[in-house]
Amino acid sequence: MQQVKDVMTRDVRSMSPQDTVLLAAKAMEALNVGALPIVEGARVMGVITDRDIVVRGVALEMPMATTLLSELMTEQVECVFEHEGLEEVIAKMQASQIRRLPVLDGAERLVGMLSLGDLAARSDPEMAGFTLAEISEPARPVRAGVS
């Protein structure tokens, strides 16, 4: 049975809660990723996603160059351990509708990230597709003047 450590991305870029949103956005663009773990010391404090930046920052017209990640990051972060089996982690991703998870070692230090892309590229693509379908229940937006 495959474990998280077999498919995760290692050596991920992390940010500090005191870094700016602009710095995180530039790192995301340079790395071509949509999420970065926020770490203080050895502890994962949260995650910032491209969606967090747009919905919590840009939409509220917050100044990206001075707004701290601590103001926009998602603090309630589910993490997984590198030794966990993929089947149980996939079930966790589906239940929580999460596409990316920080990966911790036995000492609870960040050692990587696990994403749907990792599952598609390094494990069973059919399982990744099923996981994506379970995570991505599309919402039907309510828009003024549209029925």
N, C-alpha and C positions, 0 to 999 in steps of 0.2 A: 504494500500500500504506500502510495506517495505521501510525503510529508510536505508541509509548507516550505521548509528549507530547500526542497528539491526544485521548486518553481518560482520562488520569490525573487524580487530584484534586490540585490545587495548594494551596499555603499550608496545609499540614497542621500540626497541633500536634505538637510534639516535647517530650520530657521529658529530664531529666538522669539519669544513673545514680544521683545522690545524692538525687533526689526520692523521696518515699515512695509505697508502693503505694496508700495511700488517696488521695493527690493524683491519681495516674494513673486510679484507678477513677472519681473524681469528674469528671475531664476526659472520660473515655470516655462517661460518662452524659450529660454536658452536650452533647457533640458527636455522640452516638448512633453511636459507632464501637466496634469490637471490638479494635482494635490501635493502638498508638502507637509511633513510632520513638523510640529512645533515642539521643540525640546528645550528644557531648562535643566542644566546640569546633565544628569543621565535619565531624567524622567520625561516621558511624553506628556506634554501639557494639553495638546490639542492637534488639530489638523486645519490647514487652510486650503480651500479648494477654489478653483476658478469661479465656481458658482457663488461661493461665499463672497468673493471680491465683487462680483457683479450685483448680486441681490442685496447684500448688506452694506456694500461700499458705494459703488458707482450709482446705483438707483437712489441712494440717500444723499448723493453729491458730497461724499466725504473726500477730503483732500488726500489722495493716494500717497503723496510724498511725505506726509506727516502723520497719517493715521497708523497706529501700531497694530501689529497682528493680534495682540491680546484683545483688541476691540472688536475684531471681526471673526476670529477663529472659532471653530466648533470645539467646544471644550469636552463634551461628553463623548469620548472616543472609545470605540471598541477596538481592542487590540487582540492579536493572536500570538501564540508562541511558535517558534520555528519548528518544534518537534511535534506539533499537532498534525493529525491526519487531515488530508485535503477534504475528505467527505464531510467531516464534522465542521470544518471551517466554511465549506460551501453552504452547508445548511445554515450556519450563522449569518453568512452574507445574504442568503435568501430571506431569512426571517427578519433581518434588520433592514433589508433593502439597501445594502452598502456595497459599493463597487470597489473600494480600496480600503485596505486595513494595514496599520502599522504592525510590524512583526518584531517581537521581543525575544531575547534569549532568556535563559533560566534565571539570570540576575535582574530581569525586567529592564534591560537596556535595549534601545532601538538597534536592530541589526538589518532592517530592510522594510520593504513594503510588498504587499500582495495585492494585485489588481486583477480585474477580469482579463486584461491583456496578457498578464502572466499565465493565467489559466489557459487561455486560448493558444498561446505560443508554446507552452512547455508541458501541458498535460493533455487530457482528452478534450479535443475541440468540441465534441458533441456535448460534453458535460458543461463546458464554458458557455455554449449557446443556450442550454437549458437554464443555467444559472442566470444569465443575462435576461432571459424571458421572465423568470421569477422575480428578479429585482426591478425590472423596468415596467411596472404596471403603469401605463400611460394615464395621466390625468386629463380630464376634459375641461379645459379652461373656460371660465365664464367671461365673456367679453361683452362690453356694452354694444348694443346694436346688432349683435350676432346671435342667431338662434340655432 
